[in-house]
Amino acid sequence: MTPYVSNPNPPAKRLVLFVTDGLRADKFFEPLPNGKPTAPYLRSIIENRGVWGVSHTRVPTESRPGHVAIIAGFYEDVSAVAKGWKENPVEFDSVFNESSYTWSWGSPDILPMFAKGASGDHVFMDYYPSENEDFAAADSSKLDTWVFDKVKKFLMEAEKDQALMKKLSKDKVVFFLHLLGLDTNGHSHKPFSLEYLNNIATVDDGIQEVVGLLEEFYHHDNRTAYIVTADHGMTDWGSHGAGHPSETLTPLVAWGAGIRHPRGAEHNTQTYEDGFAEKWKLDKLQRSDVQQADMSPLMAALLGIPYPVNSVGALPLEILDIPLQDQTEAMFSNAQQILAQFKVKMELKKKTTLSQTFRPFLELTEDKQVLHVRKIKNLIKDGLFEDAIKESQQLMALAFRGLGYYQNYDRFLLGLSVTAGFVGWIFYILTLILRDHVGLSYKRTFFDELNSPFLLSKKFIQGLAVTVAVVIILLLLVQSLPWTYFMYCLVPVLLWKLVLESWPIYVTAAQRLWDSSRSPVIGTTLFCLLILEAVVAGFFYREIFSIGFVALGVWPLLAYRTRSRNQYVWLVTCLLLSMFPLLPVVGRQSNYNVVLLAGILAFIVGCVIDRRYLMNVKGAKIRCAQLTVLLAAIYNLWSVSSSIRRKEGLPVLNQILSWSILVTSSLFPLLSPTQVLPRLFSIVFAFFPVYLLLSLLQEGLFIICFCVVLFSWIQMEKEVHIAKEKNLLTADFSSSLSGERHLVAEDIRRSVFYIFFILVAFYSTGNIASINSFEPAAVYCFLTVFSPFVMGGLLMLKNILPLVLVACSFQTVQILTHIPTRALFLIVMIMSDIMALNFFFLVRDYGSWLEIGTSISHYVIVMCMNIFLMVLFGVSHLLTSVQIRLSKS
């Protein structure tokens, strides 16, 4: 792509960009309770010298995508999360790359990615060690002080270094100061804390000092532009990543060369109904809001460098103070740069589409592009600059719509293929179940082949499948489409071939269902489908999970005539569990007293079970060791929380103890006996100490109630099936399943219970579906220094542990009721695919970014559930059936 120079007459020779990581707009703009501003110097800039506004970010509100939007002008693809927001999955152009020289100071997580993406050796960086990013530090504003000190030292050295002075004297120079202290203090102490507000004052003082030094260094030549903004905000509970206004609204303050001076509110070009200006005491001044990506073309226009070729930002003219003709030229270049991206997208789609079937974007065909560009040039030539600006903005809007059109060009084809694949896969699995686990086998004979209609014969179905596959391959090859398109389009053909070849099985199944004795299968299936749709709704309305627990609680009382003590235990614990989905998963304040209470309660329950039910069972030493480890975890949690409260950080001995508990706990189940009750005891008390160390509030109590419900479920399934091995002390996980049988209606219900428990375990105490639920304090027992992959792994482990408990319980139900493992897995796979198909149709690419991100995350979670359930089956088999013997005794 050809770069377009933004402004032939740039007002600024250099630009200073301050990015205050994690700074909320309201905490920056609103006065303190005593009426004084949080940032006095920048407040005086707003009132006397520059522009203020709100920069609107997009989801995910994370540091890397936020900085890419500011400096490169586009909203990065979410695939970058796979690299921890650090490396460049795709190289991109940026303001730094287009500058003559860029010097940057700040975090090692941000600076390297822009230096790596730059061509040449003109981007310099200086960053502190990653160990400095300690969430448990007493005061993280030292990260910002480090940056300001480095800038001061750099300017002092420049006065003695002629080669450096020569570089600094050139045009198109950028200084980038990345200030991470507010983000770290926000995570640790929350945005309403004194530490956070004091950090804002520290940043304000530092900016004032750096501005003064730069003005002296350049002899007050009035050719320096300054921009202060943030990559994202932060919620009241100290997280970011989602689309809450506290995360997406960030401050913007700009002043200096090429930037207008303050004007009255009557000059506002937009209508603001949010009431922020009045609340912040800025309602007398013009407000200039921007989209975050708009800052990239703004910086390019101030410096006169080409717009970054990947930028989708629109130049905010109302911030600039340059001649009208220069504004027109800058806006026209911006429109041409966006149009160039549209042309590339259109040409790429042309190359991968048959010319006879290509459907161009009719509002901006090649002829219309030429007409728009010619009209703008004529308007500029005639001196009609305001008309030319409007025409450029209209051309930009059309180009944006066109980009979206070509981005979704193959949506119908791919959507149809995916849907056909889903439905074909569901019917194929159903075929396997009916054939192998229900006993509906149907063997064709030569006579059947002669008498069956030709359209249903096996040869015709195979020939039809081959013909359709060849046509699809030829069409895709001619269009040079990606290999993924071949998968999307050919896999459904194979699946439907296999399904249609087995049509006699469905005929036999339909005939059997007419029998009145098979009516429970129909009723149970319809009931389970209804439950699955309710579970889908539970992704959006967590209260449905609470209703589900209430329904589960009363289910045995309504379904069975006999009564047992276990049914009432089940009812009480289900009612207790129904409260947890109603509790907030974000915005919670940590309360280690509740966590410690859960630990003590678990220890007491463990001692009672061991003494009452497992007194004469092998593995007493292992169980005693596990309860000792639980006590160590309780002590460790108390010690770490006390240290963090005193702002003394994470003691090394506590850190070593936490990791030791994590490693040793995972070995205990493999050392215990394989009888059902002692092995389940060992699994629960192997996971509980680790889960306790990762808990902040009610999670520990949830796990205790959840384990009781799972145990009650096992007992009830045993009672319903009238299992041969009624004693859980004698039933053994390692015994072979010689008594496997065909499936019955109750097995469908058991599978629905399994799906329900899996999702409840995932959603009841917070989950990874929302980045907003991330809380660094949850991993403080293991580490406090920022490490995205280690922290993410620990938080993932916290979410996985309850799921493993469900899988082990389901393994127990399978042992007691003699259900074939393969059959259960196939039923669960059908159910998860039905939910996935629901979420596929609910995926959105319009509306708020929060709604878009939520719809995608739900679909990905359910899709991954298929693979994850397979892993869970394997893990549960390992934990329940494998035993390591340390001695012959």
N, C-alpha and C positions, 0 to 999 in steps of 0.2 A: 504494500500500500504506500502511496505517495504521501509524505507528511505535508501538512498545510501550515504555513507560518501564521501564527495567530494575530500578530500586530506589527506592522512594519515600523511603527514609531513608538516603541515601548517607553512607558514613563519611568520604569524602575531599572536600575542596573543590577540590583541584587534583591533577594527575598529571604526573609527569616520566617520559618514555619515552626511554631510551637504546638505540639500535640500533647495535650494533657490527658493521658490514658485514664479512662474511667470517670471523667468529670461530667456530672449531670448538669443540665442547663439550669434547673431550678436552684440547686445548691450554689451555683456560681452567681446567678443574677439576683436572687432574692436577698434583701438586707437581713442582717442579723436581728435578733429580738430587740437589741438596743438601738436599732435604726441605722447602724453603720454598715457599709458594704463589706462583703466577705473578701473582696479583692479591690482595695481602694485605688491602686494605680490604674488598673484596667477599667474601673468604673469612671475615673476621670478621663481616660481615653475615649470611652463611649460618649460621654457628655460633651467633650470639647474638641476631639480631633478625628474621630473615626466612625465606623459603621458597626452596628450590632444586629444580631439576628439569631435564629435557631437553625442549626444544621440537622436535617432529618436523615437518620441512618436507616439501613435496611437489615433485616434478619439474614444471617446470624450476626448479632451484635457482639462480635469478637474482635480482638486486636488486629489480627492479620487482615481479614476482609475489610475492616474499617480503614486501615492505613492504605490498602490497595485502592479503595474507593477515593480517598483523599488525594493520593499522590499519582495514581495511574488513571483514575477517572472511570473505572468500571467496577461492577459488582462481581466479585470472584466466584467461580464455580465452587460448589460445595465439596468437590473432590479433593480440594486442598486440605480438608480436615483429616484425610488419611495420612498426611504428612505433618500433622500437628500444627497446621497453620504456619510452618516455618519455611519450607522449601517451595520452590516454584514448580508446580506440576506442569505449567505451560509458561514459557518465557513471555514477558509482556513489556510494552513500552511504558515510560513514566516521565514525569516532570524532571526527575533526577537524571534520567538517561539523556534527555534533550538539553540539559543545562551544560554550560561550559565546565563548571566545577561544582561539586556538592560536598559539603562537610557535614557529617552527622554524628551526634552523640546520644547515647541512651542504652536501651535494652538489647542484649544479644539475641532476643527472640524476634526483633523487628528489623534492625539495621541490615543484617546480612542479606536478606532477601532482595533488597533494592540494589545493593552493590553487586550481587550475583547477576541480576537481570540487566545491568547496565553494560553498554558496549564501550570498550576502552577502559582506561584507568583514571577516570576523572571523578569517581565517587569514593570518598574517603570516610572511614567510620572509626569510632572509638567507643567501646562499650565496656561496661563493668562485668565481672564474673557472674555467672548465673547463680552462684551460691548467695549472692547479695539479695536475691529475690526471696526473702524469708517471710512467710505469712505470719510467723509468730514473733517477728521482731518488735521491739518496744516502739520504734518509730521508723516507718518506712519512707518518710520524707527525705531521708538521707540519700535515697536514690536520685531525687531531683537535685539536691544540693551537690551531689557528685557531678551531675551534668553541668550545672552553672559554673562550678569551679574549673572544670575542664575547658569550658569556653573561655573563661577569663585567662587561663594559662595559655591557651592557644593564641589569643590576640596579643598577649605579651611576647610570645615567642616569634610571632609574625613580624613584629617591629624590628627584630634582629636578623631575620632571615629574608634576604632579598628575593630569592627564588619563590618563596611562599608569598611574599608581598606582591610580586608580579602577578601570581595567579589570583590573589584576592582583589587586585585592581581591575580585573577583566569584567566585562558585562556578563549577564546571564548566570550569576553566581547564586547558589542556594545554600542556606544554613538550616539544618533540621535538628531540632532539639526534641527528643522523645522523653517525656516525663512520666515515669511509671509509678511514682509514689502514691498518687491518689487511687489508682486501681488496687494496689496492694493494701493500702490502708482501708479502702472500701470493703474488700473481701474480709479483712481481719476484724475491723472495728465497726463496719457499716457506715453508710453515707451520712447518717445523722449524728455520728459521733464527734467528739471534740477533736480527735486525731485527724479526721477527714477535713473538718473545717480549718484546723490549723495548717494542714497541708496546702489548702487553697491559698492561705495567706503566704506560706513559704514560696509557692510558685509565683504569686503576684510580686513578691519582693525580688525574687530571682529574675523574673522577666524585666522588671524595672531596671535592675542593675545591668543586665546584658544589653538592653536597648541603649542605655546611657553609654556603655563602653563602645558599642558599635557606632553610635553617632560621633563620638570623639575620634574613633579610629578612622572614620571616613570624612572627618572634618565638617560634619553637618552639611553634606552636599544635597540633602533632600532627595536622594535617589534610592532610598531603601524602603521596601514595603514589608509590613509585618502582618502576620495572620496567626491568631490564637484559636484553636478549636480542640475537639476531642474525637477519638475514634468511636466511642460508644459511651453510654451512661451506665447506670447501675441501679438495681432495685433496692428497696429499703432493707432487704435481708442480705444484701451484699453479693448478688449474683448478676450475671448478664449473659446474653446469648439469644434471648427470645425477643418478642416484639412489644413489651410493655412500654408506654410512653417514657417512663423513667430511664429506659435503656436506649430508646431511639431518638430522644431529644437531647442534643448536645449544643454547647455554646459556640458562637462565632463572633469574634471581634477582629476587625481589620482596620489598619490605618497606615499612613505613610504615602509614598510615591504612587500616584495613580488611583488613589482611593478617595472617595468623596468625604467631605466633612459632615458633621451631624446636620440633619434637617428636621423640620417639624413633622409630627405624625400625619398632617394633612397630605403629605407627599406619598403616603403608603400606596403601593401599587397592588397590594393584595388586601383582602378583607380577613382580619384575624378575629375569630369569635371565641378563642380559647381563654381569654382573660388574663393571659400571662403578663402582658405589658403592664396592666394595672397592678397586678400582684407584685411585680418586680419594681414598681415605681419608675417605669420607663415609657409610660403611655404618652409622654409629650414628644418623644423622639421617633423618627421614622424607623421602622423595623424591616429588615431585609432577610427573609428566610431563604434557605437554599437546600437543595438535595445534596447529600454528601459528595456525590460524584461531580457536582458542579464546581467544586473547588479546584479541581485539576485544570480545567480550561481557564478559570480565573487566574491562577498562578501563571499559566502559560501566556495569557494576554498581558499581564503586568510585566513579564520579562521579555516578551517578544520572541519566545521560542515556539517551535511547532507544537500543535496540540498532540498529546500522546495518541498514537494511531488507534489504540484500542478503547479510547475514552468514549463514554456515552453521556458525558456531562454536557449541560447547556450553559453557556456563558451568562452569568448574572450581571447584566449591564447596569442595573441600578446601584451596584456597589462601586462602579468605576467612575473616575473623574478624568475623562479624556475627551478630546474633541469628538463631535458627532460623527465626522467622517471616519475617524479611527474606530469608533464603536461599530460602524457599519461594516468596515472591512473585517474587523475581528469576528463579528457575528456571521458574516458570509463565509469566512474560512471555517468557522465551527460547523456551519451547515454542510459545507463541502466535505469536511472530515467525516461527519456522520453518514453522508450520502455515499462516500467511498466504501464504508463498511457494508452498507445496503447493497451496493453493486457487487462486492465480493460474495456476499451471501447469495445473491440472485444468480451469479455465474456458477457458483458451486452447485446450486440446485438444478440449474439448466444442464450441467454436465452429467448429473445422475438421474435425469428424467428423459423419457422419450420425447422428442420434439413435438410429436403429434398430441401428446397428452399433457404437455407442460402448461400449467395455469399461472400466468404472471400476476403480480400484484397490480391490479388494474388502475389503482390511484396513482401509481408511480412507474409507468412503463418507461422504456428507454426514450421514447419521443417526449413524454411529459417531463422527464428529467432535464432534457436539453432545453425545453421551453422555460422551465422554472429558473435554471441557471442563467439563461439569456435574459430573462425578464429582470432578474436581480442586477445583472451587470448594466443593463440599460438604465435602471433606476439610479444606480450609483453614478453613472456617467452624466445623467441629467440633474444630479444634485438632490434627488428626492431620497434623502438618507433614511428618514423615518419609515417611508414606505418600503424601502429595501430591507430594513431590519425586520419589519412584519412579514415580508415575503420569505426571508431567510428562516424565521421562526416557524412559518408554515411548512417550508420544505423540510425542516428538521423533524417536525411532528409527523409528516408523512413517511419520512425515512424510518423513524422509530416504529411506526405501525407496520411498515413493510418488513422490518427485521423480525418482528413478532410473527408475521404471516409466514415467512420462509422457515422460521424456527419450528413452527407447528405444521409445516407443509404435509408431512407424512403421518400426521396424527391419526387420521381415520384408518389408514391401512394398518399401522402398527397396533392400534387399539383393537381392531377386528381380529388380527392375528393372535394377540395376547388372550383375548376373550375365548377364541376358539381353542387355544391351547389349554387354558384353564378348564373349560368344560370337558374337553376331550380327556385331559388327565384325570379329572374326577370320575368320569365314566369308566376309564381304564382301570383305576384302582377298585372301583365298585365291581368290575368284572372279576378281578382277582379274588375279591372277598367272596362273591357269590360262588365262584368255581371251587376255591380251595378251602373255604372256611364255613360255608353254609351247605355244601353238598349238592349244588345245582349243576353238576357237570352234564354236558350234553355232547355225545360223540356222534359226529356225522357218519352216515353210511353212504355207499354208492347210490342206493335207492333214493336217499334224501336229496343227493346232488341232482339226480335226474328229475325229480318231481318238484323241487323248490323253484320259485320264479328265478329267471335268469338274473334279474337286477339284484337278487340277494345271494347269488352264488359267490363262492369264495374267489373264483377266477375273475369274475367281473369286478369285484371290490378291489382286488390287487391291481388289475389293469387300470381301473379308474384312478387309484392312488398314484400309480407310476406316471400316468398321463398328466395329472394335476401337478405332480412334483417337477416333471420335465418342463412344463409351461412356466412354472414359477421360477425355476432356475434360469431359463432362457431370458425371461423378462428382467430378472435382477442382474444377470451378467451384462445384458445390453446397456443397462443404466449405470453399471459400475458402482453399485450400491455397497455399503460396508458389509462385512461378513456377518455382523449381528442380524442384519435383515434376513439372511438365509436361515438363521436359526429361528427367528420369530415366525417365518412363513412356512418352513418345512416341518418343524416339529409337530404342529397341529395335524398335518397330513398323515404323518406316521401314527399318531395317537388314534385318529379317527379310523384309520385302516384297521388297527387292532381291535377297536371297539365294534366296528361294523361286522368284522369277521366272527364275533362272538354273539351275534344277535339271537341265536337260539336260546342262550342262557337267560336273556331277558324275557323271552316268551315263556320259558318254564317258570321263571320267578313270578311273572304276572299271573299265570294260571294258579300257582300255589297261594298267592295273596287273596284270590277269590274265596279260598277256604276260610270259614269263620274262625278256625283255630289259629289263623295267622294274623288276625286283626290286631293283636297287641303290637306287632311289628310296625304296622302303619301308624297307629296312635303314638307309639314311642318315637318313631322317626319324625313325625310332624312336631311333636313336643320338643324334640331336640333341636330341630331347625328353628323353632321359635326362640329357644334359649340362646342359640348361636347369634340370632339377630339382636337379641337383647344384649349379648356380650359386645357386639359391634357398637351398639349405642353406648355401652359402658365406657368405651374409649373417649367419648365426648362428655358423658354425664356420669361421673364416678358414683353418684347416688344409686345407680342401677345395681352396682355391686353390693351395696348395702341391702337393697331389696332382695337380691339373689341370696344373700346369707340368711335373711329371715325366712325365705321360701325353703331353703335347704333345712333350716332348723325344724320346721313343722312337717317336712316331707315324710319322715318315717312314721310320725304319729297318724298321718292320713293314709299312707300307703299300706301299712301293715297292722294287723289286729293285735298281735302279741306286743307286750310292753317289756322293756328292760331298763335297768339303771343307765346303761350306756346311751340310750336314746335321749334321756333327760340331760345327761352331760353334753351330748351333741347339741341339743337345743340351746342350753345356756351359753356354751362357748361360741356357737354361731351368732347368737344375739350380741355377745361381746365383740366379736369380729366385725359385725355390721357397723360398728361405730368408726372403725379405722378409715374406711374410704371417705368418710365425711370430714375427716380432719385435713387441714391444709398440708400440702406436700412442699410448698414453697412459702417463704415469708415467716418461717418458724424461728423462734429463738431457741438456741440449744439450752438444754437443761440436763446437766450430767447427773443430778440427783435422781431423776426419773430413770436414767440408764443404769445407775448403780443399784437402784431398787429392783429393776428387772434382773440384774445379775444375781443379787442376793436371793431373790425369789426362785430363780432357776436353780441355784445351788441347793436350796432347801428341798425343792421338788426332786432334784436328782438324788439327794441323800435318802429321801423317803422311798423312792422307787427302788433304789439299790438295796435298801434294808428289808423292804417288804416283799418285793417280787423277785429279786435276783440274788437273794442271800446265798443260795446253794448252787448258783450257776457259775460255770467257769468264767474266767476273765475278771475276777474281782480286783486284781492288782491294776489292770488297765483302767477299770472304771474309777478306782481310787486316784490314779494318776490324772485322769481327765478332770475330775472334780477339783484336784489340786491346781491344775492349769487354769480352771475357771476362777478360782480364788486369786491366782496370780494376775489374771486379766482384770478382775475387779479392782485389785490394788493398783495395777498399772494405769487404768483409766482414771482413778481418783488422783494419782500422783501427777499425771500429765495435765489433767484439767486444772489442778491447783497451780502448777507451774505456768500454764498459759494465762491463767487469771492474774498471776503476779507479773506477767509480761517478762518472764525469764526464759521463754522459748522451750524447745523440746530437749530435755536432758538425754545425753547419749545412752546412759544405762537403760532408761525407759524405752528408747528407740530400739535398742538391741533386744530387750525383752519382748517387745511387740512383734518384731520379725521372728523371734524364736517361737513364740506362741503360734504364729501363722504357719510356720514350717512343721512343727511337731504335731500340731492338732490334726493335720491332714493324714498322718500316719496311723493314728489310734484305731480307726475303724478296721484297717487291714490286720490289726493284731488281735481283735476281739473274736469271740466265737461266732459262727455263721447262723446260729439259731435266731429266729426273727426278733424276739424281744431284746436280747442283749445286743444284737447288732444294731437295731434301730436306736437303742439307748446310746451306743457308742457314736453313731453318725450324728445324732442331735447334739451331743455334748462335745463333739469335735468341731462343729461349725459355730456353736453358740459363743465361745470366747472370742473368736475372730469377728463375728458379727457385732458383738458387744463393743469391741474396740473401734468399730466403724460407725457406731450409732451416736445420735445427737439428742434424741428425745424419746418418742414412744415406740421406736422400732423394736427394742428388746421385749417390751410387753406384747407387741403384736406377734413376735415369733413364738413366745410361750403359748399364747392362746391358739395360734395357728397349729402348733405341734399337737396340742390336745385335740383339736378338730380332726387332724389327719389320723391320729390314733383311733379316735372314735369312728371315723370312716372305715378304717381297717376292720374294727370289731363288727360293725354293722354289716359290711359286705360278707364277712365270715358267717354271721348269723343268717343272712338272707340265703347264702349259697348252701348252708348246712355243710360246711367243709368237714372233710374227714379228720383233719388235724385241727381240733378245736383249741388246743393249747398252744399259745404263741411261743411258749418256752421249748416246745418240741418240734414245731415246724421249722424247717431248715431251708435257707436260701440256696444252699449248694445241692439240694436234692433235685433229681431230674424231673421234668414235667411229663411223666409218662401218661398222666391222666388227662392230657389235653383233649378238648372236645370241640364241637361245632359252636358257632356263635348263637346267642339268643338275644331277645330284646333288651334284657337287663345289661348286656355288655355295651350296648349303644349308650345307655344312661351312664355307665361307669366312665366311658370315654368322655362324655360331656362334663362330668364331674372333674375329670383330669384337666381338661381345657380350662374350665372355670377356675380351679385352684391355681393353675399356672399363671393365669392373667391376674388373679387377685394377688398372688404373691408378688407379681411384678408391679402392680399399680397401687397397692394399699399404703405403702410408706414412702412413696417417691420413686421415680424411675428415670431411665436415661432417654425417654422419649422427648423430654424437654431439657434443653441445656440450662434452662432457668432453674432447675432443681439442683444444680451443682452447688455444693457447699464445701469449700476447702477444709473447713474445720472437721469434717468427717474423717479425714486422714491424718489429723495432727498426731495421733499416737504412732504413726509410721514415718512421716516426714512433714516438714513445714516449708522447705525450699521448693519453689515452683518447678515441677517436672510433669508436663502434661500427660505423658504416656504412663508413668508410674501411678500418678493420681487417678487417671482414667481407668487403669487396670484395677486398682483397689476399689474404686466405686463400682466398676463392673462386677467385681467379685461379690460385693455387698448385694447386688441385685440378683446374682446367680445362686447364692447359697440357699435362699428359700425355695427356688425352683428345683434344686437338687433334692431337697427334703420331700417335695411333692413327687418327684420321679421315684424316689426310694419307696415312698408309701404306695405308689401305683404298682411298683414291682412286687410289693408285699401282697396287694390285692390279687395280682396275677398269680402268685404262688398259691394263695389260699383258694382261689376259685378256678384254677386250672385253665385260664384263658390263654390261648396261644399268643405269644409275644408279637409275631408277625401280624396277626389279625388285629390286635389292638393298635399297633403302629399304623396300619393302613386306615383304620377308622379315624384315628386322630388326624392323619394326614388329609383325609377328605374334609373333615371339619375345618381345619386350618385353611385349606384351599377355598372353601366356601366363604370364610371370613375375608381372605385375601382378595377374592373377586369383588366382594362388597367394597373394600377399601380402594380397589383399582378404579372403580367408577366414582369414588368420592375424591380422588386426587384432583387438586385445583391448581390452575396457573393464573388465577385472577383473584381480586380481593386484596385484603391486607397480607403483608408478608408473613404475619403470624399464622393466618389461616392456611396459606400455601405451605409453609414449613410443617405445620401440624399434620396436614393431610398426607404429605409425603412421608413423614416419619411414621405415621400409623401403618401405611402400606408396607414400608420397609420392615417394620417390626414383625408384622404378620408373615411376610415373605421369609424373613430370616427364621421364623419360628419353626418352619418345616425342617430346616437344617439343624437348628438348635435342639429340637425334640429328638432328632436322631442321635445327637451327641449326648443328650440327657439319658436316653435309654442305655447307651454304652456306659456312661459314668455311673448310673445307678446300679447296673449289673456288676461293675467293678467293685463299688463300695459295699454291695450286699453279699456278693458270692465269693470274692477272693479273700483268702486268709494267709497271712505270713506267720509261720510257726517259728518262734525263737528257740524253742527247746522241745525235746520229745515229750516232756511232761505237759 
